[in-house]
Amino acid sequence: MAKESSFDIVSKVDKQEVSNALNQAQKEIAQRYDFRGTGAEIDFSGENILIKANSEERAKAVQDVFGSKLIKRGISLKSFDAGEPFASGKEYRIEGAIKEGIDQPTAKKITKQIRDEGPKSVKATIQGDELRVTSKSRDDLQEVITMLKDFDDAALQFVNMR
């Protein structure tokens, strides 16, 4: 009898890389001429990222700078969940957070996609904030990985291939 093969689907972000991207964005915002006098800044407090500027366009520009720094550090933009700009006194703010882990609705959506579109021998189980995918065939597991590479709702990593 063949041994079962498996891998885990996770959504993890390296906090140090996020901190490095944030520091790079802060330096660029402080140095760029088009951000002078606009009160543009970006701050990190625990899990939340706060972007401030004196206009909605400048706040979105700061968000774009931060996004480009995340991409350069190898972090997917799917893991940065930013809200809409809102007025707060004389400034505009954007509050965002770095998403880690796979929440229940996303996990159910992934397992449904594996059941519907994947090979029939593959089973997916939800284990907290990650998913375990098992099958007797490694080729079927690799087919599931290629199927999920372009999943839209979360930045997925595939680990512990056994």
C-alpha positions in Angstrom: 0.0 0.0 0.0 1.3 3.4 -1.0 2.1 6.0 1.7 -0.1 9.1 1.9 1.6 12.3 0.7 0.6 15.7 2.0 1.4 19.4 2.1 0.1 22.4 4.1 -1.3 25.6 2.7 -0.5 28.6 4.9 -0.6 32.4 4.6 2.3 33.8 6.6 4.1 37.1 6.4 7.7 37.8 7.6 7.2 40.7 10.1 10.8 41.8 9.7 10.4 42.2 6.0 7.2 44.3 6.6 9.1 46.4 9.1 12.0 46.9 6.5 9.5 47.9 3.8 7.8 50.3 6.1 11.2 51.9 7.1 12.1 52.2 3.4 8.8 53.8 2.6 9.2 56.3 5.5 12.6 57.3 4.2 11.4 57.7 0.6 8.4 59.8 1.8 10.7 62.0 3.8 13.0 62.6 0.9 10.6 63.0 -2.1 9.9 66.5 -3.3 6.3 65.9 -4.1 5.6 64.8 -0.4 7.1 68.0 1.1 4.7 70.0 3.1 1.8 67.6 2.6 2.0 66.1 6.1 2.4 62.6 4.5 3.6 59.9 6.8 3.2 56.2 7.5 3.2 54.6 10.9 3.2 51.0 12.2 1.5 50.3 15.5 1.3 46.6 16.4 -0.7 45.0 13.6 -2.1 48.1 12.1 -0.5 50.5 9.5 -1.7 54.1 9.5 -1.2 56.4 6.5 -1.8 60.1 6.8 -1.7 63.0 4.4 -3.4 66.3 3.8 -5.3 65.1 0.7 -6.8 61.9 -0.5 -4.5 61.7 -3.5 -1.4 62.1 -1.4 -2.6 59.4 1.0 -3.1 57.0 -1.9 0.4 57.9 -3.2 1.9 57.0 0.1 0.0 53.7 0.0 1.4 53.1 -3.5 5.0 53.8 -2.2 4.4 51.3 0.6 3.0 48.7 -1.8 6.0 49.0 -4.1 8.4 48.5 -1.1 6.4 45.4 0.0 6.7 43.9 -3.5 10.5 44.6 -3.6 10.8 42.8 -0.2 8.9 39.8 -1.6 5.6 40.3 0.2 2.4 39.9 -1.8 0.0 42.8 -1.8 -2.8 40.3 -1.1 -1.5 40.2 2.5 -1.9 44.0 2.9 -5.5 44.8 3.7 -6.0 48.6 3.3 -9.2 50.5 3.8 -10.6 53.5 1.9 -9.2 57.0 2.6 -11.3 58.9 5.1 -11.2 62.5 6.3 -10.1 63.0 9.9 -10.0 66.7 10.8 -7.7 68.4 8.3 -6.0 65.2 7.1 -6.9 62.1 5.2 -6.1 58.7 6.7 -5.9 55.1 5.4 -5.9 52.3 8.0 -4.6 49.0 6.9 -3.4 45.7 8.4 -1.2 42.8 7.4 -3.3 39.7 7.1 -1.8 36.5 8.4 -3.4 33.0 8.5 -6.3 31.7 6.5 -9.7 32.7 7.9 -12.6 30.2 7.9 -14.5 31.6 4.8 -11.3 31.7 2.7 -10.4 28.1 3.9 -13.8 26.9 2.9 -13.5 28.5 -0.5 -10.1 26.8 -1.1 -11.4 23.4 0.0 -14.5 23.8 -2.3 -12.2 24.7 -5.2 -10.0 21.7 -4.5 -13.1 19.4 -4.4 -14.7 20.8 -7.5 -11.7 21.4 -9.8 -8.9 19.2 -8.3 -8.2 15.5 -8.8 -10.7 13.2 -7.1 -8.1 11.5 -4.9 -7.2 14.7 -3.1 -8.6 15.5 0.3 -8.3 18.9 2.0 -8.9 19.5 5.8 -9.0 22.7 7.7 -6.6 22.9 10.7 -6.9 26.2 12.5 -5.5 28.9 10.2 -4.0 26.5 7.7 -5.1 23.7 5.4 -3.7 20.2 5.0 -4.0 18.6 1.6 -3.4 14.8 1.3 -3.4 12.3 -1.5 -1.7 9.0 -2.4 -0.2 10.6 -5.6 2.4 13.4 -5.4 1.5 14.3 -9.0 -2.1 15.1 -7.9 -0.7 17.3 -5.0 1.5 19.2 -7.5 -1.6 19.7 -9.7 -3.4 21.2 -6.8 -0.5 23.5 -6.1 -0.5 24.8 -9.7 -4.3 25.2 -9.6 -4.1 27.4 -6.4 -1.1 29.5 -7.5 -3.4 32.2 -8.9 -5.9 32.2 -6.0 -7.2 35.7 -5.5 -8.3 36.1 -1.9 -5.1 35.4 0.0 -1.3 35.2 -0.4 -0.8 31.4 -0.1 2.4 29.5 0.6 2.8 25.7 0.2 4.9 24.1 2.9 5.8 20.7 4.5 5.6 18.6 1.3 5.9 15.0 2.5 
